[in-house]
Amino acid sequence: MSKYIFIVLICFGSMSAQTLDTSKMDSLFNLLDTNSKGMGSFSIFSDGNEVYKKSFGFSDVSNNKRATNFTKYRIGSISKTFTATVIMQLIEEGKISLNTLLSDYFPEIPNAHKITIEDLLRHQSGLFNITADENLTEWMSEPQTRDKMMERIIKNGTIFEPKEKTEYSNTNYVLLSYMAEDIDGKDFRNILDTRIIKPLHLERTEFGNKINPANNEALPYDFTNSEWKLIETQTDMSLPMGAGAIVSTPTELNIFFNELFSGNLTSVTSLSKMKDAQDGIGLGLMKLPLGDKEVYGHGGSIDGFQSFAAYFPKENVSLSLTTNNLYTQVSNVFIGAVQIYFGMDYKLPNFAPIKTIQLSSEELDVYLGTYGSLDFPIDITITKDGNTLVAQGDGQSSFPVDAIEKDTFYSENVMIRLKFLPDQGKMIVEQGGQTFELTKN
């Protein structure tokens, strides 16, 4: 259910749809499969039609069941786009507005008299993120009542004032789904069925239950010590609700995004509001940083599942990737698929073992600092943790990089190579087949 952001933003140049290189696309996912680097399914729609689909790896390792195009995956926070769509429909029906206060429904929540529905949709409420609760692992796999969830939300309180800033919080969308239940007079599962799933004739999309492999539902895995390990602790879907409880397939995610952007789920005015991004975040949609392209979508992560879906309005193209294991962050594979689709230069990942070297903490000092460039959208700050070098893009998560030779570092998880030129105060960033030169500030 975590927020999905690009660790490093890829600055795409000009992209234009070309004849899809299906062989290269197949090679990308086959590499993940044969090297035990990922399992999942992928789909591309163009002009409303599926032009490519691929499943790789297993949905159920113990029973040797391969993933298929009908395998269901937990999609995590992509659920938020569904929830925001429901809220916009309720607004169009005159039952609420973006300015409706949280106190109209849950006055006991701190700052409820200041928090609007728009604040919740934009992650500007200031409410503590319920999935960051220090005791989460003790109760996440058990069914949760609304009363118990509300008790935790109230107890955890706020971390900033409404509209003060944007900070991702699953609490916002849990509350939005509770509000929808009160307004529609039915549980959120039925709301999704009535408002989205049945009208779009989605057969493999639903509010999730306990995973049932016999129904071609993927189980989540880690790959450790050369074997697949089932992730035993799995979130009960009564916890995330509208923040992350939906299961689906890439094909049906593409159907949903195509119908949403075709104006078949909300009005043009509502969709325009959903796309209106502040700090990259709209109303249940993220405006994605892909060079000169207009792209909207959302990512998701829950219990070892990672997913990403994006829609290109001008090209009328959507791509969706769902996984039940992935060695890297889902955006790195997703970006590669985007580059292949648009006929850009893309170097397939090389999974040959990389030999690392050990540098002392003192030897790392020469690399520390913040690096930036007018040609690169964010600054990258380099710090250290003992004798490990750590990189962090502005507003993004930090990640360690391993030394593979003097002045050169690599992260397999992020698929990024950093080469330093200490005498010149520069850092060369290589990712996704592209190279950027940044200068120390």
Helices and strands as residue ranges (DSSP letters): H 22-34, E 38-46, E 49-56, E 58-60, E 65-66, E 73-74, G 76-78, H 79-92, G 102-104, H 117-121, G 130-132, H 136-139, H 146-156, H 170-184, H 188-192, I 193-197, E 206-207, G 213-215, E 221-224, E 227-230, G 241-243, E 246-248, H 250-261, H 268-275, E 286-287, E 296-302, E 305-312, E 317-326, H 330-341, H 361-364, G 365-367, E 369-372, E 380-385, E 388-393, E 398-405, E 408-411, E 416-421, G 422-424, E 426-431, E 434-440
